[in-house]
Amino acid sequence: MTTFTPRLRKLSLTLHVTASVGWLGAVAAFLALAIAGLTSTSPQTVRGAYLAMEVVGWFVIVPFGIASLLTGVVQSLGTAWGLLRHYWVIAKLLITGVATLLLLAHMQPVGHLADAAARAALSGGELEGMRVQLIADAAAALLVLLTAATLSVFKPRGVTRYGRHRRREPGPVPPQATY
């Protein structure tokens, strides 16, 4: 296993943290827009919220989600933590991968609402179920992303069978302390 130089490790970690925090912040902004779109009595605010949600989704949230996934894989492969050695790394990979796939599927109703808002002001209960669903999805996404962040900070113990096998081989020992 090759590990990054300290400078490259810090660069990859910075890219990963930036993408992950950007994803989290953009989802929080998306949630605020979804709430404004559902609760506002101003047709301009409702229209603007749903049009902005599509732009924020495709040009901020999706790129940050994909970047977080890719930089996380690079980060794990270039450090002694490894991709398959610790359960918390695998959990983060699964969380990020599934969240990214769900995000891409989630963008379809966002586009539908943005198209509806572009054609005419959404009034009262029009598409209310879909509008409420966007709030629930964004709130759930925030919880999922906070869970991934918590795993990154606390790094619960637990080495996989592969990780135990790799520890017995000569070479760099996986870290026990946090970075």
C-alpha positions, 0 to 999 in steps of 0.5 A: 500500500502506498500512502500520500506524502504529508502535503498530498494527504493534506491537500486531498483531505482539504478537498474532501472536507470542502466538498463534504461541507459544501454539500451539507451547506447546499442541502441546508440552503435547499431545505430553506428554499423548499420551506419557503416554496411551501409556506410563502404566500407570495407567488414570486417567492414560491416561483423563485424558490422552486426555480432556484432549487433546480439551479442549486441542485444541479450546479451545487448539490450534485457536483459537491455530492459527486466530489465528496464521493470521489475525494473520499475514495481517493482520501481512503486509498491514499492514507493508511485508513484504507478503503476496506479496512475499517467499518466506519470508512465502509459505512461512510462510503455506503452512505455517500454512494447511496446518498449520491444516487438518491440525490440524482433520483431526487432531482427529477421531482425538483425539475418537475416543480421548477417546470411547473413554477416556470409556467405559472405561479404554484397556488395553495395546494397545487403539487403540495404532496411533492412540495412536502416531499422535497422538505422531508427529503432535504431534512433526511439528507441533512441527517444522513450527511451529519451522520457521515460527518460524525463518523469522520470525527469519531472514527468508531473502532472496528477493523474488518477481516481484510483490515486485520489481515493487512495489519499482520502484513509488513508495512505501514501500520494503520493509524490508531489516532485521528488525523 
